[in-house]
Amino acid sequence: MEEKTCLECGKTVVGRSDKKFCDDQCRNAFNNKQNADSNNLIRNVHNLLRKNRRILEELNPDGKSKTTRARLLEKGFDFTYHTSTYTTKAGAVYYFCYEYGYLPLENDYFVLVKRKEETL
């Protein structure tokens, strides 16, 4: 029978034939190293999206309101990140962070909206 070694530390692995690591600590360390770069990017983008959503939710408690670019920027809103867009038949483009969205208007004003609940 072939002796297997841990992919993380190189110690002998004892147990099931398909076991790759000597313990949970080595398994976690190996997987964390494998995913570190992509996980950081994804984590940072997700945090920005969540922050944008929280800001839109805070400024739009009733489901539809109006605000200014300055107010959004003051709260830390980042216009670079959104989860989706919706274009109306008239050509107006709404930008959404999950279920909360905004429509740019003239003179740096924005209409804030909340998308109706959808079941997935």
GUROBA-468756 format. One record per residue (C-alpha): residue in three letters; x, y, z. Coordinates in steps of 0.25 Angstrom, whole numbers, plus 2048, in hexadecimal, padded with zeros to 3 digits. Example, Ala and Ser with C-alpha at 12.3 -4.5 7.8 and 13.67 -1.06 7.14 Angstrom:
! residues 2
   res     X     Y     Z
   ALA   831   7EE   81F
   SER   837   7FC   81D
END
This chain:
! residues 120
   res     X     Y     Z
   MET   800   800   800
   GLU   805   80E   7FC
   GLU   808   817   807
   LYS   802   825   806
   THR   807   832   80B
   CYS   800   83F   80F
   LEU   7FF   849   804
   GLU   801   854   80E
   CYS   80C   84F   817
   GLY   811   842   811
   LYS   80E   839   81D
   THR   809   82B   81B
   VAL   7FA   82B   819
   VAL   7F3   820   821
   GLY   7E4   81C   81E
   ARG   7DC   81B   812
   SER   7E2   819   805
   ASP   7DD   826   7FF
   LYS   7E2   82E   80B
   LYS   7EB   83A   806
   PHE   7EF   841   813
   CYS   7F4   83C   821
   ASP   7EA   845   829
   ASP   7DF   850   827
   GLN   7EA   85B   82A
   CYS   7F2   857   81E
   ARG   7E6   855   815
   ASN   7E1   863   819
   ALA   7EF   869   817
   PHE   7F1   863   80A
   ASN   7E3   868   805
   ASN   7E5   876   80A
   LYS   7F3   877   803
   GLN   7EC   872   7F6
   ASN   7E1   87C   7F7
   ALA   7E7   888   7FD
   ASP   7E9   891   7F1
   SER   7DB   88F   7EB
   ASN   7D4   88F   7F8
   ASN   7DA   89C   7FC
   LEU   7D5   8A3   7EF
   ILE   7C7   89C   7F0
   ARG   7C6   8A0   7FF
   ASN   7CA   8AE   7FC
   VAL   7C0   8B0   7F1
   HIS   7B5   8A9   7F9
   ASN   7B8   8B3   805
   LEU   7B7   8BF   7FB
   LEU   7A9   8BA   7F6
   ARG   7A4   8B7   804
   LYS   7A8   8C5   808
   ASN   7A1   8CB   7FC
   ARG   795   8C3   7FF
   ARG   795   8C8   80D
   ILE   796   8D7   809
   LEU   78B   8D5   7FF
   GLU   782   8CE   809
   GLU   785   8D9   814
   LEU   782   8E5   80A
   ASN   775   8DE   805
   PRO   76D   8D9   811
   ASP   760   8DA   809
   GLY   763   8D3   7FC
   LYS   764   8DF   7F4
   SER   76B   8EC   7F7
   LYS   775   8F7   7F1
   THR   783   8FB   7F5
   THR   78F   901   7EF
   ARG   79D   8FC   7EB
   ALA   7A3   904   7F6
   ARG   79B   8FD   800
   LEU   79E   8EF   7FB
   LEU   7AD   8F3   7FA
   GLU   7AD   8F8   808
   LYS   7A8   8EB   80D
   GLY   7B3   8E4   805
   PHE   7AB   8DF   7F9
   ASP   7B4   8D9   7EE
   PHE   7AD   8DB   7E0
   THR   7B7   8D1   7DA
   TYR   7B0   8C5   7E0
   HIS   7A2   8C0   7DE
   THR   79C   8B2   7DC
   SER   793   8B4   7D0
   THR   78C   8BF   7C7
   TYR   77E   8C0   7C2
   THR   77B   8C8   7B6
   THR   76C   8CD   7B4
   LYS   765   8CE   7A7
   ALA   768   8DD   7A7
   GLY   777   8DA   7A8
   ALA   779   8DE   7B7
   VAL   784   8D6   7BD
   TYR   782   8D2   7CC
   TYR   78E   8CC   7D3
   PHE   78C   8C2   7DE
   CYS   793   8BD   7EA
   TYR   78B   8B0   7ED
   GLU   77D   8B5   7EF
   TYR   780   8C4   7F1
   GLY   782   8CD   7E5
   TYR   784   8DB   7E0
   LEU   781   8E3   7D3
   PRO   78A   8EE   7D0
   LEU   782   8FB   7CD
   GLU   787   909   7C8
   ASN   78F   912   7D1
   ASP   795   907   7DA
   TYR   788   902   7DF
   PHE   784   8F3   7E1
   VAL   777   8EC   7E2
   LEU   779   8E1   7EC
   VAL   770   8D4   7EB
   LYS   76E   8C7   7F1
   ARG   76B   8BB   7E7
   LYS   75E   8B3   7EB
   GLU   761   8A6   7F2
   GLU   764   89B   7E8
   THR   765   88C   7EB
   LEU   771   885   7E6
END
